[in-house]
Amino acid sequence: MEAADQTVICELLAVDLSDDCYRVCSRCERVLPGDYNNGVSSSSFSSLFRFCNSKEPKLLYLILISIATETTVKTVICFDRAATLLFGCSADEFFHFTKLNPLTATMVSQVFDGEMLSLG
Ligand SMILES: [Zn+2]
C-alpha cells in the first residue's frame, strides 16, 4: 500500500538566492514592478499604490532550490510560505539581514547544501 500523503523526503542540493525575493503590496498583494527594488522616484512610488492606497510594500520569497530524491534531481520553486518555514523568518527580515551581511546568501547556500528536507 502506498502512503496516502505525498510527503517526499529529499536532499536539498542547492539554493539559488540570486533573485530570492519579490515585492508585493502588503494590503492587496499586487506584485510591484521590479524597478521598485532599485529605488524609484516619489512620483512613481505613489503610482504603485493607486489601487488601494497602501504605503507598505512587503517582500515575499521566491527561491529556486535543487533537490534530490531517491530517483531524481529536480529544481523546484520555493514560494513564500514554504521559504518562511525553511528560513524561519519573513522575507523582509531575511532581506534586511542579507543587506547587513552580504555573505549571508553564500552562507545559507552552504548551510543548506546536503540538508535533508521533508516536502509535504
Ligand atoms: Zn495594494
Residues whose N, C-alpha, C, O or C-beta is under 5 A from the ligand:
A	BS01	ZN	C25 R27 C28 E29 C52 S54
